[in-house]
Structures are given as structure tokens and as C-alpha cells.
Amino acid sequence: MAKPEEMYQCQTPNCGYIYNPDKGCKKRKVAAGTCWADMPEDYTCPICGVGKKMFRPLAGPGCATAS
């Protein structure tokens, strides 16, 4: 089971899609087990279409609640 710091959430308003490496992303043809660091640079959110720069980890360094 993926840890929160391994899951990344889309930060655009009204989206909130969470990428879980245990599941991958079937819509973008990303295999289960693919960690965020290994995601293709051209990956986009399957819900709203924004790029990787708009995603943050759910916990740990770089998360939305970290100061």
C-alpha cells in the first residue's frame, strides 16, 4: 500500500485527482507500480489536463500543507 508521501494530488481548483502508484493511471497508460519520479514529463492529469508541475505529494516535503 502506497504511503501518503508517495501519492500526488492535483492542485487545481475543482479537481483534486490523486495519483496512487499502486494503481497507476489507466487513462494515461501509466502502469501500476510507477512511482511519481518515474512518471513521463508530459504526464497530464486525467481529470483536468494540467501538467506534473501542478501536483504535490499528500504528505512530507513539498506537500500543500508544508510551510
mmCIF file of the N, C-alpha and C atoms, coordinates in Angstrom:
data_MODEL
# 
_entry.id   MODEL 
# 
loop_
_atom_site.group_PDB 
_atom_site.id 
_atom_site.type_symbol 
_atom_site.label_atom_id 
_atom_site.label_alt_id 
_atom_site.label_comp_id 
_atom_site.label_asym_id 
_atom_site.label_entity_id 
_atom_site.label_seq_id 
_atom_site.pdbx_PDB_ins_code 
_atom_site.Cartn_x 
_atom_site.Cartn_y 
_atom_site.Cartn_z 
_atom_site.occupancy 
_atom_site.B_iso_or_equiv 
_atom_site.pdbx_formal_charge 
_atom_site.auth_seq_id 
_atom_site.auth_comp_id 
_atom_site.auth_asym_id 
_atom_site.auth_atom_id 
_atom_site.pdbx_PDB_model_num 
ATOM 1   N N  . MET A 1 1  ? 0.834   -1.178 0.000   1.00 0.00 ? 1  MET A N  1 
ATOM 2   C CA . MET A 1 1  ? 0.000   0.000  0.000   1.00 0.00 ? 1  MET A CA 1 
ATOM 3   C C  . MET A 1 1  ? 0.880   1.243  0.000   1.00 0.00 ? 1  MET A C  1 
ATOM 4   N N  . ALA A 1 2  ? 0.590   2.165  -0.902  1.00 0.00 ? 2  ALA A N  1 
ATOM 5   C CA . ALA A 1 2  ? 1.401   3.374  -1.044  1.00 0.00 ? 2  ALA A CA 1 
ATOM 6   C C  . ALA A 1 2  ? 1.257   4.276  0.180   1.00 0.00 ? 2  ALA A C  1 
ATOM 7   N N  . LYS A 1 3  ? 2.345   4.899  0.560   1.00 0.00 ? 3  LYS A N  1 
ATOM 8   C CA . LYS A 1 3  ? 2.349   5.852  1.668   1.00 0.00 ? 3  LYS A CA 1 
ATOM 9   C C  . LYS A 1 3  ? 1.853   7.201  1.137   1.00 0.00 ? 3  LYS A C  1 
ATOM 10  N N  . PRO A 1 4  ? 1.312   8.062  2.010   1.00 0.00 ? 4  PRO A N  1 
ATOM 11  C CA . PRO A 1 4  ? 0.824   9.367  1.549   1.00 0.00 ? 4  PRO A CA 1 
ATOM 12  C C  . PRO A 1 4  ? 1.892   10.192 0.820   1.00 0.00 ? 4  PRO A C  1 
ATOM 13  N N  . GLU A 1 5  ? 3.154   10.078 1.255   1.00 0.00 ? 5  GLU A N  1 
ATOM 14  C CA . GLU A 1 5  ? 4.206   10.854 0.580   1.00 0.00 ? 5  GLU A CA 1 
ATOM 15  C C  . GLU A 1 5  ? 4.536   10.316 -0.810  1.00 0.00 ? 5  GLU A C  1 
ATOM 16  N N  . GLU A 1 6  ? 4.018   9.142  -1.161  1.00 0.00 ? 6  GLU A N  1 
ATOM 17  C CA . GLU A 1 6  ? 4.207   8.569  -2.498  1.00 0.00 ? 6  GLU A CA 1 
ATOM 18  C C  . GLU A 1 6  ? 3.036   8.880  -3.430  1.00 0.00 ? 6  GLU A C  1 
ATOM 19  N N  . MET A 1 7  ? 1.951   9.427  -2.865  1.00 0.00 ? 7  MET A N  1 
ATOM 20  C CA . MET A 1 7  ? 0.776   9.793  -3.657  1.00 0.00 ? 7  MET A CA 1 
ATOM 21  C C  . MET A 1 7  ? 0.808   11.283 -3.940  1.00 0.00 ? 7  MET A C  1 
ATOM 22  N N  . TYR A 1 8  ? 0.409   11.663 -5.122  1.00 0.00 ? 8  TYR A N  1 
ATOM 23  C CA . TYR A 1 8  ? 0.439   13.063 -5.528  1.00 0.00 ? 8  TYR A CA 1 
ATOM 24  C C  . TYR A 1 8  ? -0.959  13.521 -5.921  1.00 0.00 ? 8  TYR A C  1 
ATOM 25  N N  . GLN A 1 9  ? -1.312  14.746 -5.479  1.00 0.00 ? 9  GLN A N  1 
ATOM 26  C CA . GLN A 1 9  ? -2.644  15.279 -5.732  1.00 0.00 ? 9  GLN A CA 1 
ATOM 27  C C  . GLN A 1 9  ? -2.571  16.496 -6.640  1.00 0.00 ? 9  GLN A C  1 
ATOM 28  N N  . CYS A 1 10 ? -3.502  16.559 -7.583  1.00 0.00 ? 10 CYS A N  1 
ATOM 29  C CA . CYS A 1 10 ? -3.624  17.715 -8.473  1.00 0.00 ? 10 CYS A CA 1 
ATOM 30  C C  . CYS A 1 10 ? -4.100  18.905 -7.647  1.00 0.00 ? 10 CYS A C  1 
ATOM 31  N N  . GLN A 1 11 ? -3.447  20.046 -7.823  1.00 0.00 ? 11 GLN A N  1 
ATOM 32  C CA . GLN A 1 11 ? -3.736  21.225 -7.011  1.00 0.00 ? 11 GLN A CA 1 
ATOM 33  C C  . GLN A 1 11 ? -4.649  22.247 -7.688  1.00 0.00 ? 11 GLN A C  1 
ATOM 34  N N  . THR A 1 12 ? -5.208  21.926 -8.832  1.00 0.00 ? 12 THR A N  1 
ATOM 35  C CA . THR A 1 12 ? -6.093  22.890 -9.477  1.00 0.00 ? 12 THR A CA 1 
ATOM 36  C C  . THR A 1 12 ? -7.443  22.928 -8.769  1.00 0.00 ? 12 THR A C  1 
ATOM 37  N N  . PRO A 1 13 ? -8.079  24.099 -8.736  1.00 0.00 ? 13 PRO A N  1 
ATOM 38  C CA . PRO A 1 13 ? -9.402  24.189 -8.110  1.00 0.00 ? 13 PRO A CA 1 
ATOM 39  C C  . PRO A 1 13 ? -10.389 23.244 -8.796  1.00 0.00 ? 13 PRO A C  1 
ATOM 40  N N  . ASN A 1 14 ? -11.239 22.655 -8.020  1.00 0.00 ? 14 ASN A N  1 
ATOM 41  C CA . ASN A 1 14 ? -12.298 21.755 -8.510  1.00 0.00 ? 14 ASN A CA 1 
ATOM 42  C C  . ASN A 1 14 ? -11.801 20.457 -9.125  1.00 0.00 ? 14 ASN A C  1 
ATOM 43  N N  . CYS A 1 15 ? -10.565 20.050 -8.849  1.00 0.00 ? 15 CYS A N  1 
ATOM 44  C CA . CYS A 1 15 ? -10.084 18.768 -9.370  1.00 0.00 ? 15 CYS A CA 1 
ATOM 45  C C  . CYS A 1 15 ? -9.760  17.850 -8.208  1.00 0.00 ? 15 CYS A C  1 
ATOM 46  N N  . GLY A 1 16 ? -8.524  17.900 -7.711  1.00 0.00 ? 16 GLY A N  1 
ATOM 47  C CA . GLY A 1 16 ? -8.150  17.094 -6.566  1.00 0.00 ? 16 GLY A CA 1 
ATOM 48  C C  . GLY A 1 16 ? -7.823  15.639 -6.870  1.00 0.00 ? 16 GLY A C  1 
ATOM 49  N N  . TYR A 1 17 ? -7.639  15.301 -8.155  1.00 0.00 ? 17 TYR A N  1 
ATOM 50  C CA . TYR A 1 17 ? -7.275  13.927 -8.521  1.00 0.00 ? 17 TYR A CA 1 
ATOM 51  C C  . TYR A 1 17 ? -6.020  13.503 -7.764  1.00 0.00 ? 17 TYR A C  1 
ATOM 52  N N  . ILE A 1 18 ? -6.012  12.279 -7.256  1.00 0.00 ? 18 ILE A N  1 
ATOM 53  C CA . ILE A 1 18 ? -4.858  11.754 -6.537  1.00 0.00 ? 18 ILE A CA 1 
ATOM 54  C C  . ILE A 1 18 ? -4.246  10.608 -7.336  1.00 0.00 ? 18 ILE A C  1 
ATOM 55  N N  . TYR A 1 19 ? -2.957  10.772 -7.670  1.00 0.00 ? 19 TYR A N  1 
ATOM 56  C CA . TYR A 1 19 ? -2.228  9.693  -8.338  1.00 0.00 ? 19 TYR A CA 1 
ATOM 57  C C  . TYR A 1 19 ? -1.711  8.743  -7.273  1.00 0.00 ? 19 TYR A C  1 
ATOM 58  N N  . ASN A 1 20 ? -2.096  7.479  -7.387  1.00 0.00 ? 20 ASN A N  1 
ATOM 59  C CA . ASN A 1 20 ? -1.672  6.431  -6.461  1.00 0.00 ? 20 ASN A CA 1 
ATOM 60  C C  . ASN A 1 20 ? -0.788  5.461  -7.244  1.00 0.00 ? 20 ASN A C  1 
ATOM 61  N N  . PRO A 1 21 ? 0.487   5.339  -6.875  1.00 0.00 ? 21 PRO A N  1 
ATOM 62  C CA . PRO A 1 21 ? 1.383   4.454  -7.625  1.00 0.00 ? 21 PRO A CA 1 
ATOM 63  C C  . PRO A 1 21 ? 0.954   2.987  -7.596  1.00 0.00 ? 21 PRO A C  1 
ATOM 64  N N  . ASP A 1 22 ? 0.191   2.590  -6.589  1.00 0.00 ? 22 ASP A N  1 
ATOM 65  C CA . ASP A 1 22 ? -0.300  1.209  -6.538  1.00 0.00 ? 22 ASP A CA 1 
ATOM 66  C C  . ASP A 1 22 ? -1.264  0.915  -7.685  1.00 0.00 ? 22 ASP A C  1 
ATOM 67  N N  . LYS A 1 23 ? -1.965  1.941  -8.137  1.00 0.00 ? 23 LYS A N  1 
ATOM 68  C CA . LYS A 1 23 ? -2.960  1.772  -9.201  1.00 0.00 ? 23 LYS A CA 1 
ATOM 69  C C  . LYS A 1 23 ? -2.463  2.214  -10.570 1.00 0.00 ? 23 LYS A C  1 
ATOM 70  N N  . GLY A 1 24 ? -1.516  3.158  -10.604 1.00 0.00 ? 24 GLY A N  1 
ATOM 71  C CA . GLY A 1 24 ? -1.083  3.717  -11.873 1.00 0.00 ? 24 GLY A CA 1 
ATOM 72  C C  . GLY A 1 24 ? -2.167  4.636  -12.423 1.00 0.00 ? 24 GLY A C  1 
ATOM 73  N N  . CYS A 1 25 ? -2.194  4.821  -13.724 1.00 0.00 ? 25 CYS A N  1 
ATOM 74  C CA . CYS A 1 25 ? -3.199  5.681  -14.355 1.00 0.00 ? 25 CYS A CA 1 
ATOM 75  C C  . CYS A 1 25 ? -3.563  5.066  -15.700 1.00 0.00 ? 25 CYS A C  1 
ATOM 76  N N  . LYS A 1 26 ? -4.640  4.303  -15.707 1.00 0.00 ? 26 LYS A N  1 
ATOM 77  C CA . LYS A 1 26 ? -5.038  3.608  -16.931 1.00 0.00 ? 26 LYS A CA 1 
ATOM 78  C C  . LYS A 1 26 ? -5.335  4.576  -18.073 1.00 0.00 ? 26 LYS A C  1 
ATOM 79  N N  . LYS A 1 27 ? -5.967  5.704  -17.758 1.00 0.00 ? 27 LYS A N  1 
ATOM 80  C CA . LYS A 1 27 ? -6.333  6.666  -18.806 1.00 0.00 ? 27 LYS A CA 1 
ATOM 81  C C  . LYS A 1 27 ? -5.103  7.217  -19.532 1.00 0.00 ? 27 LYS A C  1 
ATOM 82  N N  . ARG A 1 28 ? -3.992  7.368  -18.804 1.00 0.00 ? 28 ARG A N  1 
ATOM 83  C CA . ARG A 1 28 ? -2.752  7.895  -19.399 1.00 0.00 ? 28 ARG A CA 1 
ATOM 84  C C  . ARG A 1 28 ? -1.738  6.781  -19.677 1.00 0.00 ? 28 ARG A C  1 
ATOM 85  N N  . LYS A 1 29 ? -2.180  5.536  -19.534 1.00 0.00 ? 29 LYS A N  1 
ATOM 86  C CA . LYS A 1 29 ? -1.352  4.350  -19.821 1.00 0.00 ? 29 LYS A CA 1 
ATOM 87  C C  . LYS A 1 29 ? -0.076  4.303  -18.992 1.00 0.00 ? 29 LYS A C  1 
ATOM 88  N N  . VAL A 1 30 ? -0.217  4.605  -17.691 1.00 0.00 ? 30 VAL A N  1 
ATOM 89  C CA . VAL A 1 30 ? 0.893   4.510  -16.751 1.00 0.00 ? 30 VAL A CA 1 
ATOM 90  C C  . VAL A 1 30 ? 0.653   3.238  -15.932 1.00 0.00 ? 30 VAL A C  1 
ATOM 91  N N  . ALA A 1 31 ? 1.602   2.333  -15.964 1.00 0.00 ? 31 ALA A N  1 
ATOM 92  C CA . ALA A 1 31 ? 1.464   1.032  -15.304 1.00 0.00 ? 31 ALA A CA 1 
ATOM 93  C C  . ALA A 1 31 ? 1.441   1.162  -13.786 1.00 0.00 ? 31 ALA A C  1 
ATOM 94  N N  . ALA A 1 32 ? 0.693   0.258  -13.152 1.00 0.00 ? 32 ALA A N  1 
ATOM 95  C CA . ALA A 1 32 ? 0.687   0.180  -11.695 1.00 0.00 ? 32 ALA A CA 1 
ATOM 96  C C  . ALA A 1 32 ? 2.114   -0.074 -11.216 1.00 0.00 ? 32 ALA A C  1 
ATOM 97  N N  . GLY A 1 33 ? 2.481   0.547  -10.113 1.00 0.00 ? 33 GLY A N  1 
ATOM 98  C CA . GLY A 1 33 ? 3.829   0.405  -9.579  1.00 0.00 ? 33 GLY A CA 1 
ATOM 99  C C  . GLY A 1 33 ? 4.780   1.499  -10.029 1.00 0.00 ? 33 GLY A C  1 
ATOM 100 N N  . THR A 1 34 ? 4.325   2.414  -10.880 1.00 0.00 ? 34 THR A N  1 
ATOM 101 C CA . THR A 1 34 ? 5.173   3.512  -11.357 1.00 0.00 ? 34 THR A CA 1 
ATOM 102 C C  . THR A 1 34 ? 5.190   4.628  -10.316 1.00 0.00 ? 34 THR A C  1 
ATOM 103 N N  . CYS A 1 35 ? 6.363   4.905  -9.754  1.00 0.00 ? 35 CYS A N  1 
ATOM 104 C CA . CYS A 1 35 ? 6.462   5.985  -8.765  1.00 0.00 ? 35 CYS A CA 1 
ATOM 105 C C  . CYS A 1 35 ? 6.452   7.333  -9.485  1.00 0.00 ? 35 CYS A C  1 
ATOM 106 N N  . TRP A 1 36 ? 6.131   8.377  -8.734  1.00 0.00 ? 36 TRP A N  1 
ATOM 107 C CA . TRP A 1 36 ? 5.988   9.718  -9.316  1.00 0.00 ? 36 TRP A CA 1 
ATOM 108 C C  . TRP A 1 36 ? 7.274   10.174 -10.016 1.00 0.00 ? 36 TRP A C  1 
ATOM 109 N N  . ALA A 1 37 ? 8.417   9.869  -9.444  1.00 0.00 ? 37 ALA A N  1 
ATOM 110 C CA . ALA A 1 37 ? 9.701   10.276 -10.030 1.00 0.00 ? 37 ALA A CA 1 
ATOM 111 C C  . ALA A 1 37 ? 9.911   9.663  -11.415 1.00 0.00 ? 37 ALA A C  1 
ATOM 112 N N  . ASP A 1 38 ? 9.276   8.536  -11.694 1.00 0.00 ? 38 ASP A N  1 
ATOM 113 C CA . ASP A 1 38 ? 9.424   7.861  -12.981 1.00 0.00 ? 38 ASP A CA 1 
ATOM 114 C C  . ASP A 1 38 ? 8.307   8.192  -13.969 1.00 0.00 ? 38 ASP A C  1 
ATOM 115 N N  . MET A 1 39 ? 7.426   9.107  -13.586 1.00 0.00 ? 39 MET A N  1 
ATOM 116 C CA . MET A 1 39 ? 6.325   9.487  -14.486 1.00 0.00 ? 39 MET A CA 1 
ATOM 117 C C  . MET A 1 39 ? 6.886   10.235 -15.694 1.00 0.00 ? 39 MET A C  1 
ATOM 118 N N  . PRO A 1 40 ? 6.280   10.051 -16.856 1.00 0.00 ? 40 PRO A N  1 
ATOM 119 C CA . PRO A 1 40 ? 6.737   10.783 -18.040 1.00 0.00 ? 40 PRO A CA 1 
ATOM 120 C C  . PRO A 1 40 ? 6.597   12.289 -17.827 1.00 0.00 ? 40 PRO A C  1 
ATOM 121 N N  . GLU A 1 41 ? 7.519   13.055 -18.362 1.00 0.00 ? 41 GLU A N  1 
ATOM 122 C CA . GLU A 1 41 ? 7.474   14.518 -18.206 1.00 0.00 ? 41 GLU A CA 1 
ATOM 123 C C  . GLU A 1 41 ? 6.224   15.125 -18.822 1.00 0.00 ? 41 GLU A C  1 
ATOM 124 N N  . ASP A 1 42 ? 5.661   14.477 -19.820 1.00 0.00 ? 42 ASP A N  1 
ATOM 125 C CA . ASP A 1 42 ? 4.466   15.022 -20.476 1.00 0.00 ? 42 ASP A CA 1 
ATOM 126 C C  . ASP A 1 42 ? 3.154   14.507 -19.858 1.00 0.00 ? 42 ASP A C  1 
ATOM 127 N N  . TYR A 1 43 ? 3.248   13.882 -18.661 1.00 0.00 ? 43 TYR A N  1 
ATOM 128 C CA . TYR A 1 43 ? 2.054   13.376 -17.983 1.00 0.00 ? 43 TYR A CA 1 
ATOM 129 C C  . TYR A 1 43 ? 1.117   14.534 -17.671 1.00 0.00 ? 43 TYR A C  1 
ATOM 130 N N  . THR A 1 44 ? -0.168  14.318 -17.879 1.00 0.00 ? 44 THR A N  1 
ATOM 131 C CA . THR A 1 44 ? -1.180  15.306 -17.535 1.00 0.00 ? 44 THR A CA 1 
ATOM 132 C C  . THR A 1 44 ? -2.265  14.644 -16.695 1.00 0.00 ? 44 THR A C  1 
ATOM 133 N N  . CYS A 1 45 ? -2.912  15.432 -15.887 1.00 0.00 ? 45 CYS A N  1 
ATOM 134 C CA . CYS A 1 45 ? -3.987  14.956 -15.024 1.00 0.00 ? 45 CYS A CA 1 
ATOM 135 C C  . CYS A 1 45 ? -5.104  14.362 -15.891 1.00 0.00 ? 45 CYS A C  1 
ATOM 136 N N  . PRO A 1 46 ? -5.567  13.155 -15.559 1.00 0.00 ? 46 PRO A N  1 
ATOM 137 C CA . PRO A 1 46 ? -6.621  12.540 -16.364 1.00 0.00 ? 46 PRO A CA 1 
ATOM 138 C C  . PRO A 1 46 ? -7.988  13.209 -16.186 1.00 0.00 ? 46 PRO A C  1 
ATOM 139 N N  . ILE A 1 47 ? -8.128  14.058 -15.196 1.00 0.00 ? 47 ILE A N  1 
ATOM 140 C CA . ILE A 1 47 ? -9.396  14.741 -14.949 1.00 0.00 ? 47 ILE A CA 1 
ATOM 141 C C  . ILE A 1 47 ? -9.421  16.125 -15.603 1.00 0.00 ? 47 ILE A C  1 
ATOM 142 N N  . CYS A 1 48 ? -8.412  16.964 -15.282 1.00 0.00 ? 48 CYS A N  1 
ATOM 143 C CA . CYS A 1 48 ? -8.455  18.354 -15.759 1.00 0.00 ? 48 CYS A CA 1 
ATOM 144 C C  . CYS A 1 48 ? -7.405  18.692 -16.817 1.00 0.00 ? 48 CYS A C  1 
ATOM 145 N N  . GLY A 1 49 ? -6.397  17.825 -17.007 1.00 0.00 ? 49 GLY A N  1 
ATOM 146 C CA . GLY A 1 49 ? -5.437  18.020 -18.085 1.00 0.00 ? 49 GLY A CA 1 
ATOM 147 C C  . GLY A 1 49 ? -4.209  18.855 -17.787 1.00 0.00 ? 49 GLY A C  1 
ATOM 148 N N  . VAL A 1 50 ? -4.015  19.298 -16.525 1.00 0.00 ? 50 VAL A N  1 
ATOM 149 C CA . VAL A 1 50 ? -2.814  20.084 -16.214 1.00 0.00 ? 50 VAL A CA 1 
ATOM 150 C C  . VAL A 1 50 ? -1.588  19.185 -16.122 1.00 0.00 ? 50 VAL A C  1 
ATOM 151 N N  . GLY A 1 51 ? -0.409  19.777 -16.219 1.00 0.00 ? 51 GLY A N  1 
ATOM 152 C CA . GLY A 1 51 ? 0.842   19.025 -16.191 1.00 0.00 ? 51 GLY A CA 1 
ATOM 153 C C  . GLY A 1 51 ? 1.318   18.672 -14.800 1.00 0.00 ? 51 GLY A C  1 
ATOM 154 N N  . LYS A 1 52 ? 2.435   17.954 -14.733 1.00 0.00 ? 52 LYS A N  1 
ATOM 155 C CA . LYS A 1 52 ? 3.024   17.457 -13.488 1.00 0.00 ? 52 LYS A CA 1 
ATOM 156 C C  . LYS A 1 52 ? 3.340   18.554 -12.480 1.00 0.00 ? 52 LYS A C  1 
ATOM 157 N N  . LYS A 1 53 ? 3.650   19.756 -12.953 1.00 0.00 ? 53 LYS A N  1 
ATOM 158 C CA . LYS A 1 53 ? 4.026   20.843 -12.048 1.00 0.00 ? 53 LYS A CA 1 
ATOM 159 C C  . LYS A 1 53 ? 2.889   21.241 -11.110 1.00 0.00 ? 53 LYS A C  1 
ATOM 160 N N  . MET A 1 54 ? 1.664   20.860 -11.444 1.00 0.00 ? 54 MET A N  1 
ATOM 161 C CA . MET A 1 54 ? 0.504   21.218 -10.618 1.00 0.00 ? 54 MET A CA 1 
ATOM 162 C C  . MET A 1 54 ? 0.169   20.140 -9.578  1.00 0.00 ? 54 MET A C  1 
ATOM 163 N N  . PHE A 1 55 ? 1.018   19.135 -9.434  1.00 0.00 ? 55 PHE A N  1 
ATOM 164 C CA . PHE A 1 55 ? 0.794   18.071 -8.459  1.00 0.00 ? 55 PHE A CA 1 
ATOM 165 C C  . PHE A 1 55 ? 1.725   18.243 -7.269  1.00 0.00 ? 55 PHE A C  1 
ATOM 166 N N  . ARG A 1 56 ? 1.230   17.884 -6.078  1.00 0.00 ? 56 ARG A N  1 
ATOM 167 C CA . ARG A 1 56 ? 2.042   17.909 -4.862  1.00 0.00 ? 56 ARG A CA 1 
ATOM 168 C C  . ARG A 1 56 ? 1.804   16.622 -4.088  1.00 0.00 ? 56 ARG A C  1 
ATOM 169 N N  . PRO A 1 57 ? 2.801   16.183 -3.311  1.00 0.00 ? 57 PRO A N  1 
ATOM 170 C CA . PRO A 1 57 ? 2.607   14.977 -2.504  1.00 0.00 ? 57 PRO A CA 1 
ATOM 171 C C  . PRO A 1 57 ? 1.557   15.220 -1.420  1.00 0.00 ? 57 PRO A C  1 
ATOM 172 N N  . LEU A 1 58 ? 0.881   14.160 -0.989  1.00 0.00 ? 58 LEU A N  1 
ATOM 173 C CA . LEU A 1 58 ? -0.119  14.284 0.069   1.00 0.00 ? 58 LEU A CA 1 
ATOM 174 C C  . LEU A 1 58 ? 0.508   14.553 1.421   1.00 0.00 ? 58 LEU A C  1 
ATOM 175 N N  . ALA A 1 59 ? 1.756   14.149 1.630   1.00 0.00 ? 59 ALA A N  1 
ATOM 176 C CA . ALA A 1 59 ? 2.450   14.359 2.912   1.00 0.00 ? 59 ALA A CA 1 
ATOM 177 C C  . ALA A 1 59 ? 3.937   14.520 2.656   1.00 0.00 ? 59 ALA A C  1 
ATOM 178 N N  . GLY A 1 60 ? 4.645   15.032 3.652   1.00 0.00 ? 60 GLY A N  1 
ATOM 179 C CA . GLY A 1 60 ? 6.082   15.179 3.549   1.00 0.00 ? 60 GLY A CA 1 
ATOM 180 C C  . GLY A 1 60 ? 6.512   16.462 2.860   1.00 0.00 ? 60 GLY A C  1 
ATOM 181 N N  . PRO A 1 61 ? 7.795   16.588 2.530   1.00 0.00 ? 61 PRO A N  1 
ATOM 182 C CA . PRO A 1 61 ? 8.316   17.789 1.892   1.00 0.00 ? 61 PRO A CA 1 
ATOM 183 C C  . PRO A 1 61 ? 7.595   18.072 0.570   1.00 0.00 ? 61 PRO A C  1 
ATOM 184 N N  . GLY A 1 62 ? 7.203   19.318 0.394   1.00 0.00 ? 62 GLY A N  1 
ATOM 185 C CA . GLY A 1 62 ? 6.544   19.725 -0.841  1.00 0.00 ? 62 GLY A CA 1 
ATOM 186 C C  . GLY A 1 62 ? 5.041   19.567 -0.838  1.00 0.00 ? 62 GLY A C  1 
ATOM 187 N N  . CYS A 1 63 ? 4.479   19.033 0.254   1.00 0.00 ? 63 CYS A N  1 
ATOM 188 C CA . CYS A 1 63 ? 3.023   18.873 0.289   1.00 0.00 ? 63 CYS A CA 1 
ATOM 189 C C  . CYS A 1 63 ? 2.357   20.231 0.445   1.00 0.00 ? 63 CYS A C  1 
ATOM 190 N N  . ALA A 1 64 ? 1.085   20.300 0.141   1.00 0.00 ? 64 ALA A N  1 
ATOM 191 C CA . ALA A 1 64 ? 0.346   21.566 0.166   1.00 0.00 ? 64 ALA A CA 1 
ATOM 192 C C  . ALA A 1 64 ? 0.284   22.168 1.565   1.00 0.00 ? 64 ALA A C  1 
ATOM 193 N N  . THR A 1 65 ? 0.343   21.358 2.616   1.00 0.00 ? 65 THR A N  1 
ATOM 194 C CA . THR A 1 65 ? 0.243   21.897 3.974   1.00 0.00 ? 65 THR A CA 1 
ATOM 195 C C  . THR A 1 65 ? 1.597   22.185 4.613   1.00 0.00 ? 65 THR A C  1 
ATOM 196 N N  . ALA A 1 66 ? 2.695   21.841 3.943   1.00 0.00 ? 66 ALA A N  1 
ATOM 197 C CA . ALA A 1 66 ? 4.042   22.107 4.496   1.00 0.00 ? 66 ALA A CA 1 
ATOM 198 C C  . ALA A 1 66 ? 4.343   23.599 4.427   1.00 0.00 ? 66 ALA A C  1 
ATOM 199 N N  . SER A 1 67 ? 5.031   24.087 5.431   1.00 0.00 ? 67 SER A N  1 
ATOM 200 C CA . SER A 1 67 ? 5.388   25.505 5.393   1.00 0.00 ? 67 SER A CA 1 
ATOM 201 C C  . SER A 1 67 ? 6.837   25.721 5.070   1.00 0.00 ? 67 SER A C  1 
# 
